[in-house]
Amino acid sequence: MNTTKKHDVIVVGSGPVGLTAGLALQKKGISCAVIEANPKDQPRPGSRAIYLHSATLKLLEETSKGLGFELARNGVIWPIKRTLYRGKEVYVRNYGITDNQDPNKLPHFTSLHQHEIEKYLYQACIDAGVEFVWGEPVEKVDIQEDGVTVTTTTGNKWESGYVIGCDGARSVVREQAGLKLEGPRTHDTFLVVDLEEDENDPLPIERVFHYQHPAMGFRNVMHVPFKGGWRVDLQLLKDDDVEEFTSLEGVKNWIPKVMDPKYAERITWVSSYRFHQVVANQFTDEHCRVLLAGEAAHLFAPFGARGLNSGVPDAVIAVRGIEKALKSVNEEARKEAISSAATERKIAAKWNRDASTTALHHLQGDSRDMNMKRELAASLVSIVPRLGRWLDEGPYGPKFGPPELTTKY
């Protein structure tokens, strides 16, 4: 028999952003349920995060005491970052640390796979008493002036004051709210490969970026360690046959050119992307009943790890806005609370899109001016060392974050 349940807020999607939203709502005593289309524990396809910024760890720690530190302890911090240009080292920095040495201070980042990030977030949600609904794809989101009714494909209904859409790039919530993603798509194809570490004979923990790797036909290659494994990014050239590089046999052919050959037998995941650079036209609907967060609201190229690290504040600010709206004394104040939260995160999303576009421009080989700048910088590094730092930081975009209009609601 179909049922109708009532909550203050429905969160759609149980990825890291949806888990953050559910946890933040529960911690504030706001009645909520997290509805997920897939069955519990079903592997999640698509791009996977491996990096949490210090600001994200801090937000998660504020949301659930101990969570930020738990994620930090269970990730890795690479002590060395290294950049090479056509095989020549142009920059290296050794931070001299491999773990979080101060147990009372969050590190400047931690690196662990999204599967692990979700595991710790989910456990925090369970400990807090968050309600989950598994295996119920959302079919309809009926948005009215006074609230929202969410209907799943099973016919079950949930009535709520607000919905936070955390249901990813193909968001049903966004589509039902009449909102659209706007922006370009990259022309370059990027390959992403995850490798399992050899725990008995691991590689040194270093982040390494190769401009125009000589063994790879001068394609860009990056190695990023995470707890228990490696992420290898390969930027393909314009006329490359993507299948030649992405097939299992193809990866086994080229991985030994950039890593120890043993990793050819340690491939756990391969995917290729042409990244979108898009932001929703609005982050809330005309009635201010829906808020978008994470990939439902924006899609970026991954340079600078801006996806999950912007999705978490999306969720936290959405919850703060809803909390303020629930306490509002009139309709104007209610709408203002939601609208302000939506505007803040749209500004941040556009900033992050521009930052990742800057990084993409730095990486792409189709700009004669940029090619000349990179080549000149690499040739002058021994004379002007700061050019090495420019080459090192370029693929990740600006290091400072987007403007923050509010600290707390």
C-alpha positions in Angstrom: 0.0 0.0 0.0 1.3 3.4 -1.0 2.1 5.8 1.9 2.4 9.5 2.5 4.9 10.7 5.1 5.7 14.2 6.4 9.0 15.8 7.2 10.3 19.3 7.4 12.9 18.6 4.7 13.4 15.9 2.1 17.0 15.3 0.8 17.1 13.6 -2.6 20.4 11.7 -3.2 22.7 10.0 -0.8 26.1 10.8 -2.2 28.5 12.8 0.0 26.5 16.0 -0.5 23.2 14.4 0.4 24.8 12.7 3.4 26.1 16.1 4.6 22.7 17.7 4.2 20.9 14.9 6.1 23.5 15.0 8.9 23.4 18.8 9.2 19.5 18.8 9.3 19.4 16.0 11.9 22.0 17.8 14.1 19.8 20.9 14.1 16.7 18.9 15.0 15.0 19.5 11.7 12.9 16.5 10.7 14.2 15.0 7.5 14.6 11.9 5.3 17.2 11.1 2.6 15.7 9.4 -0.4 18.1 7.5 -2.7 17.2 6.0 -6.1 19.7 3.1 -5.9 19.6 0.2 -3.5 21.8 0.4 -0.4 25.5 -0.3 -1.1 25.1 -0.3 -4.9 28.4 0.9 -6.4 28.2 4.5 -7.6 29.2 5.1 -11.2 31.0 8.2 -12.6 33.6 10.6 -11.2 34.8 10.0 -7.7 36.4 12.4 -5.3 39.7 11.7 -3.5 40.6 15.0 -1.9 39.1 17.0 1.0 40.3 20.6 1.6 40.8 21.9 5.1 37.7 24.1 4.8 35.6 21.0 4.0 37.0 19.1 6.9 36.3 22.1 9.2 32.6 22.3 8.0 32.2 18.5 8.5 33.7 18.8 12.0 31.3 21.6 12.8 28.4 19.6 11.5 29.3 16.4 13.4 32.0 16.6 16.2 34.8 14.3 15.4 33.9 13.6 11.8 36.5 16.0 10.3 39.3 14.5 12.4 38.1 11.0 11.6 38.4 11.7 7.9 41.7 13.4 8.3 43.1 10.4 10.3 42.0 7.9 7.6 43.3 9.7 4.6 46.9 10.5 3.6 48.8 13.8 3.2 51.5 13.8 0.6 54.7 15.4 1.9 56.1 16.1 -1.6 54.7 17.6 -4.7 56.7 17.6 -7.9 56.2 19.0 -11.4 58.1 18.0 -14.5 58.1 19.6 -18.0 59.0 17.2 -20.8 60.8 15.0 -18.3 62.8 17.8 -16.7 61.9 18.6 -13.0 60.9 22.2 -12.8 59.5 22.3 -9.3 59.6 20.3 -6.1 58.4 21.1 -2.6 58.9 18.8 0.5 56.6 19.7 3.3 58.3 17.1 5.5 55.1 15.6 6.9 53.2 12.5 6.1 50.4 12.6 8.6 48.4 15.0 10.8 51.0 15.7 13.5 48.8 17.9 15.7 45.8 15.8 16.9 44.0 19.0 17.9 44.3 20.7 14.5 42.8 19.7 11.2 45.4 19.3 8.4 45.4 21.5 5.3 43.9 18.5 3.4 43.5 14.8 3.4 43.3 12.3 0.5 41.0 9.3 0.6 38.6 7.7 -1.9 35.0 8.8 -2.1 33.9 5.3 -1.1 35.7 5.8 2.2 34.4 9.4 2.6 30.8 8.2 2.2 31.4 5.3 4.7 32.4 7.8 7.5 29.6 10.2 6.5 27.0 7.5 6.5 28.1 6.2 9.9 27.8 9.7 11.3 24.3 9.9 9.8 23.3 6.6 11.4 24.7 7.6 14.7 22.7 10.8 14.6 19.5 9.0 13.6 19.1 10.1 10.0 16.2 8.3 8.2 17.1 6.8 4.8 14.9 5.5 2.0 16.7 3.2 -0.4 15.8 2.0 -3.9 13.1 4.6 -4.6 13.8 6.9 -7.6 12.1 10.2 -7.4 9.6 10.6 -10.2 7.8 13.9 -9.4 8.5 16.9 -7.3 5.3 19.0 -7.0 6.3 22.4 -5.7 3.6 24.7 -4.3 3.7 28.0 -2.5 3.2 26.3 0.9 5.4 23.2 0.4 6.5 20.2 -1.7 5.3 16.7 -2.4 7.8 14.2 -3.6 6.6 11.1 -5.3 8.8 8.1 -6.1 8.4 5.5 -8.8 6.8 3.2 -6.3 3.9 5.6 -5.7 5.0 6.5 -2.2 4.8 10.2 -1.3 6.6 12.5 1.1 5.3 15.9 2.0 7.7 18.5 3.2 8.4 22.2 3.6 11.6 22.0 1.6 13.6 19.8 -0.7 17.4 19.8 -1.1 18.3 18.3 -4.4 21.6 16.4 -4.2 20.8 13.9 -6.9 23.7 14.6 -9.2 24.3 15.7 -12.8 21.0 14.2 -14.1 19.0 15.7 -11.2 15.3 15.0 -11.3 14.8 17.7 -8.6 16.5 20.3 -10.8 14.4 19.3 -13.9 11.1 19.3 -11.9 11.9 22.7 -10.5 12.3 24.1 -14.0 16.0 25.0 -13.4 18.7 24.4 -16.0 22.5 24.1 -16.1 24.2 26.7 -18.2 27.8 26.8 -19.6 30.2 25.1 -22.0 31.6 21.6 -22.3 35.3 20.9 -22.7 36.6 19.6 -26.0 39.6 17.7 -24.5 39.2 14.1 -23.3 40.6 13.2 -19.9 41.3 9.7 -18.7 40.9 8.8 -15.0 42.4 5.6 -13.7 42.4 4.3 -10.1 45.1 1.8 -9.1 45.4 -0.3 -5.9 48.6 0.3 -4.0 51.1 -2.5 -3.3 51.0 -2.3 0.5 54.2 -4.5 0.7 56.2 -2.3 -1.6 54.4 1.1 -1.9 55.6 4.0 -4.0 56.7 7.2 -2.2 53.7 9.4 -1.4 54.1 12.2 -3.8 51.8 14.2 -6.0 53.5 14.4 -9.4 52.4 16.4 -12.5 54.0 15.9 -15.9 53.6 18.5 -18.6 54.0 16.7 -21.9 55.3 13.4 -20.6 58.0 12.2 -23.1 57.0 8.5 -22.7 53.4 9.3 -23.5 53.8 11.2 -26.7 53.9 14.5 -24.8 50.5 14.1 -23.2 49.9 15.6 -19.7 49.9 13.1 -16.9 49.3 13.4 -13.2 49.7 11.0 -10.3 47.8 11.7 -7.1 48.1 9.3 -4.1 45.1 8.6 -1.9 44.8 6.1 1.1 45.4 2.7 -0.4 45.8 3.7 -4.0 46.7 6.1 -6.8 44.7 8.2 -9.2 46.3 8.7 -12.6 45.0 11.4 -14.9 45.9 11.4 -18.6 45.0 14.2 -20.9 44.4 12.8 -24.4 45.3 14.7 -27.6 42.7 16.0 -30.1 43.0 13.2 -32.6 43.5 10.3 -30.1 41.3 7.2 -30.3 39.8 7.3 -26.9 39.0 3.5 -26.9 42.7 2.8 -27.5 43.6 4.4 -24.2 40.5 3.5 -22.1 40.1 -0.2 -22.8 41.6 -2.5 -20.1 44.3 -3.7 -22.5 44.9 -0.1 -23.6 45.5 1.0 -20.0 47.7 -2.0 -19.3 49.8 -0.9 -22.3 50.4 2.7 -21.2 50.4 2.5 -17.4 53.9 0.9 -17.3 55.2 4.0 -19.2 54.3 6.3 -16.3 54.3 3.9 -13.3 56.0 0.8 -12.0 54.8 -2.0 -14.4 53.2 -3.9 -11.5 50.4 -1.4 -11.4 49.1 -2.7 -14.8 47.7 -5.6 -12.8 46.3 -3.3 -10.1 43.7 -1.4 -12.1 40.4 -0.9 -10.2 38.6 1.7 -12.2 38.9 3.5 -15.6 36.7 6.2 -17.1 37.0 9.0 -19.7 35.4 12.4 -19.5 34.8 15.6 -21.5 34.1 17.8 -18.5 31.2 20.2 -18.3 31.7 23.7 -17.0 28.1 24.5 -16.0 26.2 26.2 -13.2 22.4 26.2 -12.6 20.6 29.3 -13.7 19.2 29.5 -10.2 19.8 27.4 -7.1 16.2 27.7 -5.9 12.7 27.8 -7.5 10.3 30.7 -7.7 8.5 29.6 -4.4 11.8 29.2 -2.6 11.0 25.6 -1.6 13.8 23.8 -3.4 17.6 24.2 -3.0 20.1 22.6 -5.3 23.5 21.3 -4.0 26.5 19.5 -5.4 26.4 18.2 -9.0 22.7 18.9 -9.2 23.7 22.6 -9.1 27.1 22.6 -10.9 29.6 20.5 -12.8 33.2 21.5 -13.1 36.4 20.1 -14.5 38.1 18.5 -11.5 41.2 20.7 -11.4 41.6 22.0 -7.9 39.2 19.4 -6.5 36.2 21.8 -6.6 33.3 19.4 -6.9 32.8 17.7 -3.6 34.6 20.5 -1.9 31.9 23.0 -3.1 29.1 20.4 -2.6 29.6 20.2 1.1 29.3 23.9 1.7 26.3 23.9 -0.7 24.6 21.5 1.7 25.6 23.2 4.9 24.5 26.7 3.6 21.2 25.2 2.3 20.5 23.8 5.8 21.3 27.1 7.4 19.0 28.9 5.1 16.2 26.4 5.8 16.8 26.7 9.5 16.4 30.4 9.3 13.3 30.1 7.0 11.6 27.7 9.5 12.0 30.4 12.2 10.8 33.3 10.0 7.9 35.4 11.2 6.5 36.1 7.7 6.6 34.9 4.1 8.9 37.7 2.9 11.5 36.8 5.6 11.1 33.0 4.7 11.8 33.6 1.1 14.7 35.9 1.8 16.4 33.2 3.9 16.2 30.7 1.1 17.0 33.1 -1.6 20.1 34.4 0.2 21.5 30.9 0.7 20.8 30.1 -3.0 22.5 33.3 -4.2 25.6 32.8 -2.0 26.2 29.3 -3.4 25.5 30.4 -7.0 28.2 33.1 -6.7 30.6 30.4 -5.2 29.8 28.0 -8.1 30.4 30.6 -10.8 33.7 31.5 -9.1 34.7 27.8 -9.0 33.7 27.3 -12.6 35.9 30.3 -13.6 38.8 29.0 -11.5 38.6 25.5 -13.0 38.4 27.1 -16.5 41.6 29.1 -15.7 43.3 25.8 -14.8 41.9 24.1 -17.9 43.3 26.9 -20.1 46.7 26.5 -18.4 46.6 22.7 -19.3 45.3 22.7 -22.8 47.7 22.5 -25.7 45.6 24.5 -28.2 46.7 28.0 -27.1 49.9 29.2 -28.7 50.4 31.9 -26.2 50.0 29.5 -23.2 52.3 27.0 -24.8 54.9 29.7 -25.3 54.5 30.8 -21.6 54.9 27.3 -20.3 57.9 26.5 -22.4 59.6 29.8 -21.5 58.9 29.3 -17.8 60.4 25.8 -17.9 63.5 27.0 -19.7 64.1 29.9 -17.1 63.3 27.9 -13.9 67.0 27.7 -12.9 67.3 31.5 -13.2 63.9 32.5 -11.9 62.7 29.8 -9.4 59.3 31.3 -8.9 58.4 30.3 -12.5 58.5 26.7 -11.3 55.9 27.4 -8.7 53.7 29.0 -11.4 54.0 25.8 -13.5 53.2 23.7 -10.4 50.1 25.6 -9.3 48.7 26.4 -12.8 46.9 23.0 -13.3 44.8 23.6 -10.2 43.6 27.2 -10.6 43.6 29.8 -7.8 44.4 28.6 -4.3 42.1 31.0 -2.5 38.5 30.2 -2.3 35.3 31.9 -3.5 33.8 34.9 -1.7 31.8 34.0 1.4 28.9 36.3 2.0 27.8 34.8 5.3 29.7 32.9 8.0 26.6 31.6 9.8 22.9 32.1 9.6 
